[in-house]
């Protein structure tokens, strides 16, 4: 749960967040469906990046340039600075 989310737990989750259709893998987020992925390992790698991006936006979203629409951001590639 993000800090910006309301703490109303009256809804119930329906279905699984990670699922497969034929040979393609998908996962659900509140922002929508992500995929297809060729295998579960690719899905899990993308999911970790997605969660990291959402955490970054929660913590540092106010520091982004004003012309960046946070609702359109699904992935931020963050590298350590090179010295």
N, C-alpha and C positions, 0 to 999 in steps of 0.2 A: 504494500500500500504506500502510495506517495503521500508526503506531508500535505499536499494540496487537495487530496481526496477527502470526501466527506466520510465520516465514520458511521455510516448507516449500513448495518449488516442485514437489512431486511430482505435483500435479494438472495436468490440461490444460484449457485453456479450450475450451469447446464452443460453436460458433456465434458470431455477432456480438452485441455489446452493444446496438447500435442496429439496429432492424429495422422493417419496415413490413408491416402486414397490411391488404390492400386499400388504402384511403386513409388509414388511421390509423397513426401512428408511435408506437413504444414504445422503451424502453431497459431493460436489465437491470442491477441492482446486486446486491450480496450480500444486501441487505435485501429484494429482490424486484423485481417488474416495475413500471415506472412508465409511465403513459400511460392512455388514448390521447391523442395530440396531433394537431391538425389538419394540421400540417406540420412539416417538419424544423426550421425556424427556432424554432418554439415549443418543440420538444423540446430543442434546444440551449440555449435560455434557461433552461429548467427544470433541465437537467443542470448548468449552471454554478452555479445556486442550490443545488442538491443537494450538489455537491462542496464549495462554500463552507460549507454547513451542517455537513457531516461534518468538514471541517477545523476549524471553530470548536469542535465538540464534542470533537475530539481535544485541542485546545489549552486550552479553557476549560470543558470539561464538568464539572470538579470544582467550578466556581463557580456552577453552576445550583442553584436551590432544590432541597431534598431531595425534594419531592413531584413533581418532573419525572422521568419515566421516559425516559432517553436512548434506549432502544430504540424508543420511540414518536415521537421527534422526526425529522421528515423535512425541515423547512424552518424556518429562523429568519430573520426579516426584521430586518436590522441597519441602522439608519440612523445617520448622523452626528449628534451632539448639536446641537441648535439653540440658538444663543446670542443 
